[in-house]
Amino acid sequence: MSDPILQLKQVKKTIGNKQIIKGLDFEVYEGEVFGFLGPNGAGKTTTIRMLVGLMSLTEGDVVIKGTSIRNNYKKAVQHVGGIVENPELYSFMSGWKNLLHYARMIPGISKERIDEVVKLVGLENRIKEKVGKYSLGMRQRLGIAQALLHKPSILILDEPTNGLDPSGIREIRSYIRRLAREDGVAVIVSSHILSEMEMMCDRIGVIKEGELLSIQSVESALQQPEQRDITLEVQQRERARKILSEWLNRPVKIEKDSLAFKMDRDDVPEMIRRLVDENIDVYSVNMYRSTLEDKFLDLIGERAVD
């Protein structure tokens, strides 16, 4: 694996007498989408504010492309683009003029580069219109274009799909994946929308009350155990329950109109054959698939989610 683009080393933040962030350690690599997942108030935005220099670290360090933000903040942060909460845009100006205005603050950004990022986020047809006429999704896309103008190695997005409709969420997700895959940008996305993180991210770090509980790949988080939860709808429930209990040598429950039990996925066809041979009509077989939400709630506890 290549060297990490971003490293957090025992990052802590104390405000007053309260420790908000309690020793975060993780790394982010080129071309990956890293999800920063946690309930509201877990410390996601505080951490992101420290990463982009809007808030100081109490202890620890952040290293960006080999440079510590404590030793040389200006050099380290030049590799970072980000949107914290909502993109700051001038609604009375066009999208193009917003980008031009922002580009003037950073040396070396050409009009060709502005055209490039406009095309990248798919705003070519609307870029000359006033931002006040933009939908929320278009504003987010323009904010991402603004954050990408200086060709950062790391893009940090705090709740980028907040307030978007389903089509807007899908668009932003698509741009984020493309940026990582095609341009090699490391993207850090904070959110509490579990289904979105599942579709968008390569790895996910779960934070609760300022502590990092777990980091794992989405693929491994969603890996299914051999034993699955099965619900079975049949005609003769009590008779089917006895047959299955004897065959599986374990209890089979009746829940509402179905039978509920655990079994290996590979044994399902044999189960159906046995029931049919016993002249029991099988109406449906459902295997329960674990989601990221299940794994997340197992980690943090259901009551922690707002």
C-alpha positions as CSV (number, residue, x, y, z in Angstrom):
1,M,0.0,0.0,0.0
2,S,1.2,3.5,-0.8
3,D,2.1,6.1,1.9
4,P,-0.9,7.7,3.5
5,I,-1.9,11.2,2.2
6,L,-3.4,12.1,5.6
7,Q,-2.5,10.9,9.1
8,L,-4.1,11.7,12.4
9,K,-1.9,11.0,15.3
10,Q,-3.5,11.0,18.8
11,V,-5.6,14.1,17.9
12,K,-7.3,15.5,21.0
13,K,-9.5,18.6,21.5
14,T,-10.5,20.0,24.8
15,I,-13.0,22.9,25.2
16,G,-13.2,24.2,28.8
17,N,-13.1,21.2,31.0
18,K,-14.6,18.8,28.4
19,Q,-12.6,16.6,26.2
20,I,-14.5,16.6,22.8
21,I,-12.0,14.5,20.8
22,K,-10.2,11.7,22.6
23,G,-7.1,10.6,20.8
24,L,-8.0,9.9,17.1
25,D,-5.6,7.8,15.1
26,F,-6.3,7.0,11.4
27,E,-4.9,7.3,7.9
28,V,-6.4,8.0,4.5
29,Y,-4.9,7.0,1.2
30,E,-4.9,8.3,-2.4
31,G,-7.9,7.4,-4.4
32,E,-10.1,6.2,-1.6
33,V,-13.3,7.5,-0.1
34,F,-13.1,7.4,3.6
35,G,-16.3,7.7,5.5
36,F,-16.4,9.4,8.9
37,L,-19.5,8.0,10.5
38,G,-21.2,8.8,13.8
39,P,-24.4,10.1,15.4
40,N,-25.0,13.8,15.7
41,G,-22.7,15.3,18.3
42,A,-20.1,12.5,18.0
43,G,-17.3,14.9,17.1
44,K,-17.2,14.6,13.3
45,T,-17.4,18.3,12.5
46,T,-15.0,19.2,15.3
47,T,-12.5,16.8,13.8
48,I,-13.0,18.2,10.3
49,R,-12.6,21.8,11.5
50,M,-9.2,20.8,13.0
51,L,-8.2,19.1,9.7
52,V,-8.8,22.3,7.7
53,G,-7.4,24.7,10.3
54,L,-10.7,26.3,11.5
55,M,-10.0,25.0,15.0
56,S,-6.7,24.3,16.8
57,L,-5.6,20.9,18.1
58,T,-5.2,20.6,21.9
59,E,-2.9,17.6,21.5
60,G,-1.5,15.3,18.8
61,D,-0.7,16.1,15.2
62,V,-2.1,15.9,11.7
63,V,0.3,15.1,8.9
64,I,-0.7,15.9,5.3
65,K,1.5,14.6,2.5
66,G,4.4,14.3,4.9
67,T,4.0,17.8,6.4
68,S,2.8,18.4,10.0
69,I,0.2,21.1,10.3
70,R,1.9,22.1,13.6
71,N,5.2,22.6,12.0
72,N,4.2,24.1,8.6
73,Y,0.4,24.7,8.5
74,K,0.5,26.7,5.2
75,K,2.4,24.0,3.3
76,A,0.3,21.2,4.7
77,V,-3.1,22.8,4.1
78,Q,-2.4,23.7,0.4
79,H,-3.1,20.0,-0.4
80,V,-6.6,20.2,1.1
81,G,-9.9,21.3,-0.3
82,G,-13.1,21.2,1.7
83,I,-16.7,22.1,2.5
84,V,-17.5,22.3,6.1
85,E,-21.3,22.3,6.6
86,N,-22.6,24.4,3.6
87,P,-20.6,25.9,0.8
88,E,-20.1,29.7,1.1
89,L,-21.4,31.2,-2.2
90,Y,-22.6,34.6,-3.4
91,S,-26.2,34.1,-4.5
92,F,-26.3,37.4,-6.5
93,M,-23.3,36.3,-8.7
94,S,-23.2,33.6,-11.3
95,G,-21.6,30.3,-10.6
96,W,-18.7,31.3,-13.0
97,K,-18.1,34.6,-11.1
98,N,-18.1,32.8,-7.8
99,L,-15.4,30.5,-9.0
100,L,-13.5,33.4,-10.6
101,H,-13.7,35.4,-7.4
102,Y,-12.4,32.4,-5.4
103,A,-9.6,31.7,-7.9
104,R,-8.2,35.2,-7.5
105,M,-7.4,34.3,-3.9
106,I,-5.1,31.5,-4.9
107,P,-2.1,32.0,-7.2
108,G,-1.8,30.1,-10.5
109,I,-5.5,29.2,-11.1
110,S,-6.2,29.7,-14.8
111,K,-9.6,30.1,-16.6
112,E,-8.9,26.7,-18.2
113,R,-8.8,25.2,-14.7
114,I,-12.1,26.8,-13.9
115,D,-13.6,25.3,-17.1
116,E,-12.1,21.9,-16.1
117,V,-13.8,21.8,-12.7
118,V,-17.1,23.1,-14.0
119,K,-17.1,20.2,-16.5
120,L,-16.1,17.8,-13.8
121,V,-19.1,18.6,-11.7
122,G,-21.5,18.8,-14.7
123,L,-22.5,22.5,-14.4
124,E,-21.5,23.6,-18.0
125,N,-25.0,24.5,-19.0
126,R,-25.9,26.4,-15.8
127,I,-22.6,28.0,-14.8
128,K,-23.4,31.5,-16.1
129,E,-26.7,31.6,-14.2
130,K,-26.9,33.3,-10.8
131,V,-26.4,31.0,-7.8
132,G,-29.6,32.2,-6.3
133,K,-31.5,30.2,-9.0
134,Y,-29.5,27.0,-8.2
135,S,-31.1,24.0,-6.5
136,L,-29.4,22.7,-3.3
137,G,-27.7,20.0,-5.3
138,M,-26.3,22.4,-7.8
139,R,-25.0,24.6,-5.0
140,Q,-23.2,21.5,-3.5
141,R,-21.7,20.7,-6.9
142,L,-20.5,24.3,-7.2
143,G,-19.0,24.1,-3.7
144,I,-17.2,21.0,-4.7
145,A,-15.9,22.7,-7.9
146,Q,-14.7,25.6,-5.7
147,A,-12.9,23.2,-3.3
148,L,-11.2,21.5,-6.3
149,L,-9.9,24.6,-8.1
150,H,-6.3,24.3,-6.7
151,K,-6.1,20.5,-7.4
152,P,-6.0,19.3,-3.8
153,S,-4.9,15.8,-2.9
154,I,-7.5,15.6,-0.2
155,L,-11.2,16.7,-0.4
156,I,-13.0,16.9,2.9
157,L,-16.8,17.1,2.8
158,D,-18.9,17.5,5.9
159,E,-22.4,16.1,5.4
160,P,-22.4,16.8,1.6
161,T,-25.8,15.3,1.0
162,N,-27.7,17.2,3.8
163,G,-31.0,18.5,2.5
164,L,-30.7,17.1,-0.9
165,D,-33.5,15.2,-2.7
166,P,-32.8,11.6,-3.8
167,S,-31.6,12.6,-7.3
168,G,-29.3,15.3,-5.8
169,I,-27.8,12.7,-3.4
170,R,-27.2,10.3,-6.3
171,E,-25.4,13.0,-8.3
172,I,-23.1,14.0,-5.4
173,R,-22.3,10.4,-4.7
174,S,-21.5,9.8,-8.3
175,Y,-19.1,12.8,-8.4
176,I,-17.3,11.8,-5.2
177,R,-16.7,8.2,-6.5
178,R,-15.5,9.5,-9.9
179,L,-13.1,12.0,-8.2
180,A,-11.5,9.2,-6.2
181,R,-11.4,6.7,-9.0
182,E,-10.3,8.9,-12.0
183,D,-8.4,11.7,-10.3
184,G,-6.9,9.8,-7.4
185,V,-8.2,12.3,-4.9
186,A,-8.5,11.1,-1.3
187,V,-12.0,12.0,-0.2
188,I,-13.1,12.2,3.5
189,V,-16.9,12.3,3.9
190,S,-18.6,12.8,7.2
191,S,-22.2,11.7,7.6
192,H,-24.8,10.0,9.7
193,I,-26.8,8.7,6.6
194,L,-25.9,5.1,6.8
195,S,-27.2,3.9,3.4
196,E,-25.3,6.6,1.6
197,M,-22.0,5.7,3.3
198,E,-22.5,2.1,2.3
199,M,-22.8,3.0,-1.4
200,M,-20.1,5.8,-1.4
201,C,-17.2,4.7,0.7
202,D,-14.3,2.3,0.6
203,R,-13.5,2.4,4.3
204,I,-15.4,3.7,7.3
205,G,-14.4,5.0,10.7
206,V,-17.1,5.0,13.3
207,I,-16.8,7.7,16.0
208,K,-18.9,8.1,19.2
209,E,-18.4,10.7,21.9
210,G,-15.1,11.7,20.4
211,E,-13.6,8.2,20.3
212,L,-12.9,6.1,17.2
213,L,-14.7,2.8,17.8
214,S,-13.7,1.0,14.6
215,I,-12.2,1.3,11.1
216,Q,-12.9,-1.3,8.5
217,S,-13.6,-1.6,4.8
218,V,-17.2,-1.5,3.7
219,E,-16.7,-4.8,2.0
220,S,-15.6,-6.5,5.2
221,A,-18.3,-4.8,7.2
222,L,-21.0,-6.2,5.0
223,Q,-19.5,-9.7,4.7
224,Q,-22.3,-12.1,5.4
225,P,-21.9,-14.9,8.0
226,E,-22.6,-18.4,6.9
227,Q,-25.6,-18.6,9.2
228,R,-28.4,-16.5,7.9
229,D,-31.7,-15.4,9.6
230,I,-34.5,-17.1,7.6
231,T,-38.2,-16.3,7.5
232,L,-40.4,-18.9,5.9
233,E,-44.0,-18.5,4.8
234,V,-45.7,-21.9,4.5
235,Q,-49.3,-23.4,4.5
236,Q,-49.0,-25.7,7.5
237,R,-46.9,-23.8,10.0
238,E,-47.1,-26.1,13.0
239,R,-46.3,-29.2,11.0
240,A,-43.5,-27.5,9.1
241,R,-42.1,-26.2,12.4
242,K,-41.8,-29.7,13.8
243,I,-40.2,-31.1,10.7
244,L,-37.6,-28.2,10.5
245,S,-36.9,-28.4,14.3
246,E,-36.0,-32.1,14.0
247,W,-34.0,-31.7,10.9
248,L,-32.0,-28.6,12.1
249,N,-31.8,-29.9,15.7
250,R,-32.6,-26.4,17.0
251,P,-35.7,-24.4,17.8
252,V,-37.9,-22.9,15.1
253,K,-40.1,-20.0,16.1
254,I,-43.5,-19.0,14.8
255,E,-43.5,-15.2,14.3
256,K,-46.8,-13.7,13.0
257,D,-47.5,-15.6,9.8
258,S,-44.0,-17.0,9.3
259,L,-41.4,-19.4,10.7
260,A,-38.2,-17.8,11.9
261,F,-34.8,-19.6,12.4
262,K,-31.1,-19.6,11.5
263,M,-29.5,-21.9,8.9
264,D,-26.6,-22.0,6.4
265,R,-27.5,-20.4,3.1
266,D,-26.3,-23.6,1.2
267,D,-28.9,-25.7,3.0
268,V,-31.9,-23.6,1.8
269,P,-32.6,-25.7,-1.4
270,E,-32.5,-29.0,0.6
271,M,-34.9,-27.4,3.2
272,I,-37.4,-26.5,0.5
273,R,-37.2,-30.0,-1.1
274,R,-37.9,-31.6,2.3
275,L,-40.9,-29.5,2.9
276,V,-42.3,-30.1,-0.6
277,D,-41.7,-33.9,-0.2
278,E,-43.9,-33.6,2.9
279,N,-46.6,-32.0,0.9
280,I,-46.2,-28.6,2.6
281,D,-46.7,-25.6,0.3
282,V,-43.9,-23.0,0.5
283,Y,-45.0,-19.5,-0.4
284,S,-41.8,-17.5,0.4
285,V,-38.3,-17.8,1.8
286,N,-36.5,-14.7,2.9
287,M,-32.9,-14.5,3.9
288,Y,-32.0,-11.4,6.0
289,R,-28.9,-9.5,4.8
290,S,-26.9,-7.5,7.3
291,T,-26.6,-3.8,6.4
292,L,-24.1,-1.2,7.4
293,E,-26.9,0.1,9.7
294,D,-26.9,-3.2,11.6
295,K,-23.2,-3.1,12.1
296,F,-23.2,0.6,13.1
297,L,-26.0,0.1,15.6
298,D,-24.2,-2.9,17.0
299,L,-21.1,-0.7,17.6
300,I,-22.7,2.4,19.1
301,G,-26.0,1.2,20.5
302,E,-29.4,2.1,19.0
303,R,-30.2,4.9,21.5
304,A,-27.1,6.9,20.3
305,V,-28.7,7.7,17.0
306,D,-30.6,11.0,16.8
